Amino acid sequence: MRNGVRIAVDPGSVRIGVAASDPSGILATPVETVRRGKGDLDRIMELVVEYEAREVLVGHPSSLSGEEGTAARSARSFAVALARRLAPVPVRLVDERLTTVTAQSHLRSGASFGKRGARGGRARRSVIDQAAATVLLQSALDMERRTGSPPGEAVGENA
């Protein structure tokens, strides 16, 4: 397994959850929630530079049947645009089925993700977005450790 910080982004229609791994690629932690729209790719690029990330994983919401619906096509388009901006940093699409559900479950059980005291409304959704990115990244890191292969599908020039 290669060492280096990984960044995961969970792009939604309104917000993008961001998480990062430790340099050893063992543990994922929440970073922030980026507002979707103008400047979102710039902010993610800034985070990649700040964290000296060697790879970016983008959540890809495939349906349970494996078909690519509207949200999955949107995530793929986002990943392609991100890959163009970040080259030569690799971008990979990673299956994110159920990450938001898992993140909400962790939050209800008292697990700590991101901002403290985020009880409702916008702050709570922001924490859920970060938690979903953290679950996505942790799952990808664990899968890579188990299989010895990078998870997901390379996007852009790395495909």
N, C-alpha and C positions, 0 to 999 in steps of 0.2 A: 504494500500500500504506500502511495506517495504522500509525503507530508505537505502541509500548507493549508492555509485558511481557505475554506469554501464559503461562499455566500449562497443562500437560497432565497428566492423571491416567490411569493405566492400572489400572482396578479389577479385581483378581482376587478369588477367593473368600476368601483369607486376608490378603493384603497389597495395598496400593495404591501403585504407583510414581508419583512426582511429579517433574516436570521444569519448568523455566522458561526462557523466552527472554531474551535481552538486550533492553534497551529499544527497539532498532532492529528487533527481530523477525527477526534474521539467524541467530543461533546458539542452539541449545538446550543446556542443561546440566542434569545431575541435581540434585535438591534433597534428597529424602528418601523413605523408605518409611514409609507410614502403616499401622498395623494396621487391618484391616477390622473393623468392628463399632462398638460404642458409642463415640461421640466422633469417628468418622472424618470426618463432614461438618463438625464444628466445627473440626477441625485444618486441613482443606482451606480452610475459610473464613478461618481465621487466616493461612494462607499467601497467600491472595488479597489480603487487606488488607496484610500485610507487604510483599509484592512490588508492591503497587498494580497488580495485574493488570487488564487491560482485557477479557480474555476467558479462558474455561476450555474446553479441549478434552478430551473424554472418549473414551478408546479404545473402539471398538465392534467386537467380534470377529465380523464377518460370516463365514459360510462361503464357501469359494471359489465356490460356486454363487450366493452372494448372499442365501441364505435366512437368516432369523433364528432361531438355535437358543437353547438354554437360557442359555448364557453371554452372548449378544447381548441377550436379553431382560433379563437381570440388569443388564447395563451400561446399557441404556436406562432401567430403573427407577432406577438409581443417578443417572444424568444428570438425570432429571426431579426427583428429590428435591434434588439439588445446585442445580439451576436455581431451585427455589422458595426455597432458603436464600440464594442469591447475588444474586437480582434486585436491581438492574437489570443486573448484570454478565452478559453473554451466555454461554451454555453451548452448545457444539456437539458432536455425536457425529461422530467421525472414524474411518474404516475403519482398523483396526489389524492387519489380517491380516499374519501373519508377523513382527510387531515383536519378539516374544519370541525367535523363532528368530534374527532378525538381531542382536538384542542379545547372545545367547549366542555367536554367531559372532564378533562384535566382541571380546567378552571373552576368548574363546579365542585370538584373534589378538594379544592384548596391548593392545587399546585401553583407555584409562583411563576408568572410570565410577565415581563415588562413592568409597566407602571403599577405602582401600589395604589390601592384605593379606587381603582377604576370600576365603579359600581354599575353604571348604566350608560345608555346612550352612546354618544360618539366615542368616549374614552374606552368603554367596554369593547366596542367593535374594533377599535384600534389594537387593543390587547389581544383580542381573538385573532386578528390578522397576523400579528407577530407570532402568536402561539402556533398558528397553522403553519407558518414558514419554519418554525423551530421543529415541529413534528415532522414536516417534510424532510428537512435536512437530517435530523437524527435518524429517520428511517433509511435514508439514502446512505448515510455513513455506515450504519449497521449492516445494510445489505452488501456494501462493498467489502466490509471486513469479512462477512460470511462467504462471499463468492469469489473475492479476489478480482472482480471486474467492476468497472465504473457502472453505476446504474443509469438507466434511461437511454435516451437517444441524442446523439450529437446533433447540433443545429448549426447552420451556416457553413462557414469554410471548413469546419471540423467534421462535417457530416460525411 
